[in-house]
């Protein structure tokens, strides 16, 4: 750990099972820092909320402010940032200054990546540490550890936004998409409702093949197979809609989708996502062909009433609002 040279054990005991921590030596008591005048935090005469910082916290950040004002680029400044980040790993200013010192001293980027990984393991949802890691990868031009790291983090929390954001950046920046669909499919096998994995699949398709006719059919088939397994999976329905946004005929007409609707009708599905999908299909048809409004409007209204009273009453007011809207748009 950075700064260990300035710490001494509490005792000379050689008992490895001792859970005592090393004695902390304040920076103000370290001879090698005697030339620095600490700068205390100035919150003004009437602070709105005065935070009760620990003595250790105040000591470290008083000296941190001092070296920033001096723009000191030194090994001791680098070690000081390590101690500051141990207390507050979300402090943007400390990370920014650490990068300045890191570059100024031409420190090992690989060692810094190891340092950052340890912090990510303890604080996997800390934006600043992920940003720091991105900068390090940009400097090194070496993304070889990043996909594995994010995979490990996502194994603990499959919806960690910061890990997904980092992964997408690495994939797109270094064009490492070759096996990403396979990775996403493994995640969906573990949790078919993982919205983050569905989002990642869309991202990969968009950034690689795009939405040609063949790709649209492939992705519709993938989402339809998932819906058949778990009909009340909102993520799969959203993905289906996202793919159909690239289909010229919209929600209607694609044979894979028509087969799905027939399948769900035959199985008397009462999924609210399916019913909402049906209503949107009807609205789309009524917008494009006025001659169908007389037949489709009563059907759409009937489905909305079922949603409001039976299938999804928790969103009753929304379904009734949609009913009023469709009638105002398409009733003669």
JOLINUR-V768924 format. One record per residue. N is the residue number from 1. PHI is phi in whole degrees, -180 to 180 (* if undefined). Layout:
n->N phi->PHI
n->N phi->PHI
//
This chain:
n->1 phi->*
n->2 phi->-61
n->3 phi->88
n->4 phi->-66
n->5 phi->-64
n->6 phi->-97
n->7 phi->-118
n->8 phi->-125
n->9 phi->-67
n->10 phi->-65
n->11 phi->-149
n->12 phi->-90
n->13 phi->-62
n->14 phi->-98
n->15 phi->-68
n->16 phi->-71
n->17 phi->-88
n->18 phi->-63
n->19 phi->-100
n->20 phi->-74
n->21 phi->-95
n->22 phi->-61
n->23 phi->-68
n->24 phi->-87
n->25 phi->-102
n->26 phi->-62
n->27 phi->-60
n->28 phi->-67
n->29 phi->-104
n->30 phi->-95
n->31 phi->-56
n->32 phi->-71
n->33 phi->-111
n->34 phi->-66
n->35 phi->-83
n->36 phi->-105
n->37 phi->-95
n->38 phi->-63
n->39 phi->-113
n->40 phi->-77
n->41 phi->-70
n->42 phi->-106
n->43 phi->-98
n->44 phi->84
n->45 phi->-71
n->46 phi->-132
n->47 phi->-64
n->48 phi->-66
n->49 phi->-133
n->50 phi->-86
n->51 phi->-84
n->52 phi->-86
n->53 phi->-68
n->54 phi->-72
n->55 phi->-61
n->56 phi->-63
n->57 phi->-62
n->58 phi->-62
n->59 phi->-62
n->60 phi->-64
n->61 phi->-78
n->62 phi->-63
n->63 phi->-78
n->64 phi->-64
n->65 phi->-60
n->66 phi->-66
n->67 phi->-73
n->68 phi->-66
n->69 phi->-63
n->70 phi->-83
n->71 phi->54
n->72 phi->-79
n->73 phi->-111
n->74 phi->-153
n->75 phi->-64
n->76 phi->-69
n->77 phi->-66
n->78 phi->-64
n->79 phi->-65
n->80 phi->-62
n->81 phi->-64
n->82 phi->-63
n->83 phi->-67
n->84 phi->-64
n->85 phi->-72
n->86 phi->-63
n->87 phi->-84
n->88 phi->-145
n->89 phi->-72
n->90 phi->-103
n->91 phi->-80
n->92 phi->-62
n->93 phi->-62
n->94 phi->-64
n->95 phi->-62
n->96 phi->-62
n->97 phi->-69
n->98 phi->-59
n->99 phi->-65
n->100 phi->-62
n->101 phi->-69
n->102 phi->-56
n->103 phi->-73
n->104 phi->-63
n->105 phi->-91
n->106 phi->54
n->107 phi->-71
n->108 phi->-68
n->109 phi->-68
n->110 phi->-63
n->111 phi->-65
n->112 phi->-68
n->113 phi->-62
n->114 phi->-65
n->115 phi->-60
n->116 phi->-65
n->117 phi->-61
n->118 phi->-61
n->119 phi->-71
n->120 phi->-61
n->121 phi->-61
n->122 phi->-90
n->123 phi->-135
n->124 phi->-69
n->125 phi->-115
n->126 phi->-96
n->127 phi->-59
n->128 phi->-63
n->129 phi->-70
n->130 phi->-67
n->131 phi->-64
n->132 phi->-60
n->133 phi->-64
n->134 phi->-60
n->135 phi->-61
n->136 phi->-62
n->137 phi->-67
n->138 phi->-61
n->139 phi->-64
n->140 phi->-82
n->141 phi->69
n->142 phi->-120
n->143 phi->-96
n->144 phi->-62
n->145 phi->-100
n->146 phi->-75
n->147 phi->-65
n->148 phi->-67
n->149 phi->-61
n->150 phi->-65
n->151 phi->-63
n->152 phi->-65
n->153 phi->-65
n->154 phi->-70
n->155 phi->-67
n->156 phi->-88
n->157 phi->-149
n->158 phi->-68
n->159 phi->-118
n->160 phi->-68
n->161 phi->-60
n->162 phi->-66
n->163 phi->-66
n->164 phi->-64
n->165 phi->-62
n->166 phi->-65
n->167 phi->-63
n->168 phi->-63
n->169 phi->-62
n->170 phi->-63
n->171 phi->-58
n->172 phi->-74
n->173 phi->-70
n->174 phi->-109
n->175 phi->52
n->176 phi->-112
n->177 phi->-81
n->178 phi->-50
n->179 phi->-116
n->180 phi->-72
n->181 phi->-63
n->182 phi->-64
n->183 phi->-62
n->184 phi->-62
n->185 phi->-65
n->186 phi->-65
n->187 phi->-65
n->188 phi->-72
n->189 phi->-68
n->190 phi->-75
n->191 phi->-148
n->192 phi->-67
n->193 phi->-97
n->194 phi->-70
n->195 phi->-62
n->196 phi->-64
n->197 phi->-69
n->198 phi->-63
n->199 phi->-62
n->200 phi->-65
n->201 phi->-62
n->202 phi->-62
n->203 phi->-60
n->204 phi->-65
n->205 phi->-62
n->206 phi->-62
n->207 phi->-83
n->208 phi->-116
n->209 phi->-77
n->210 phi->76
n->211 phi->-114
n->212 phi->-74
n->213 phi->-59
n->214 phi->-65
n->215 phi->-67
n->216 phi->-59
n->217 phi->-63
n->218 phi->-63
n->219 phi->-73
n->220 phi->-65
n->221 phi->-62
n->222 phi->-63
n->223 phi->-70
n->224 phi->-65
n->225 phi->-62
n->226 phi->-69
n->227 phi->-64
n->228 phi->-65
n->229 phi->-75
n->230 phi->-136
n->231 phi->-69
n->232 phi->-92
n->233 phi->-103
n->234 phi->-60
n->235 phi->-62
n->236 phi->-67
n->237 phi->-65
n->238 phi->-64
n->239 phi->-66
n->240 phi->-57
n->241 phi->-65
n->242 phi->-63
n->243 phi->-70
n->244 phi->-67
n->245 phi->-64
n->246 phi->-99
n->247 phi->-93
n->248 phi->-54
n->249 phi->-90
n->250 phi->70
n->251 phi->-79
n->252 phi->-114
n->253 phi->105
n->254 phi->-72
n->255 phi->-59
n->256 phi->-65
n->257 phi->-73
n->258 phi->-62
n->259 phi->-66
n->260 phi->-63
n->261 phi->-61
n->262 phi->-65
n->263 phi->-60
n->264 phi->-71
n->265 phi->-64
n->266 phi->-61
n->267 phi->-94
n->268 phi->52
n->269 phi->-66
n->270 phi->-120
n->271 phi->-66
n->272 phi->-63
n->273 phi->-71
n->274 phi->-70
n->275 phi->-61
n->276 phi->-64
n->277 phi->-65
n->278 phi->-62
n->279 phi->-62
n->280 phi->-67
n->281 phi->-63
n->282 phi->-66
n->283 phi->-61
n->284 phi->-61
n->285 phi->-68
n->286 phi->-68
n->287 phi->-70
n->288 phi->-89
n->289 phi->-145
n->290 phi->-63
n->291 phi->-67
n->292 phi->-93
n->293 phi->-65
n->294 phi->-63
n->295 phi->-87
n->296 phi->-79
n->297 phi->-61
n->298 phi->-61
n->299 phi->-66
n->300 phi->-63
n->301 phi->-65
n->302 phi->-62
n->303 phi->-64
n->304 phi->-66
n->305 phi->-67
n->306 phi->-64
n->307 phi->-61
n->308 phi->-71
n->309 phi->-106
n->310 phi->-128
n->311 phi->-79
n->312 phi->-141
n->313 phi->-67
n->314 phi->-64
n->315 phi->-111
n->316 phi->-52
n->317 phi->-64
n->318 phi->-67
n->319 phi->-65
n->320 phi->-68
n->321 phi->-62
n->322 phi->-65
n->323 phi->-62
n->324 phi->-64
n->325 phi->-63
n->326 phi->-64
n->327 phi->-67
n->328 phi->-70
n->329 phi->-87
n->330 phi->-122
n->331 phi->-73
n->332 phi->-73
//
